[in-house]
Amino acid sequence: MSGSLLYRRVILPRAFRLALPAYTNELILMLKGSALASTITLLDITGAARTIIAVTYTPVEIFLAAGALYLILSFVIIQGFRWLERRLNAHLHARLA
């Protein structure tokens, strides 16, 4: 087996499966961190919520909606990566007859 074929069929799939849980955690931490570091120039969910609050003067409802949006985004990301992990590691689990 040539070196490039070895990497493509053996080493890279294994490395991807091993790195996926850490990448998932990093992605969730980045999502949560964007709420804390809302001073960046891009308008994130928290920044958009503050802009809406400045117009409507309803902070409780807007921050609850922003929190729900963060919760939904986290749930979708976690479920997506959980599905990907199950699919990539399907050969490691015993099959029921």
PyMOL commands that set and color helices and strands:
alter all, ss='L'
color gray80, all
select helices_A, chain A and resi 3-36+45-56+59-88+90-92
alter helices_A, ss='H'
color red, helices_A
deselect
rebuild
show_as cartoon
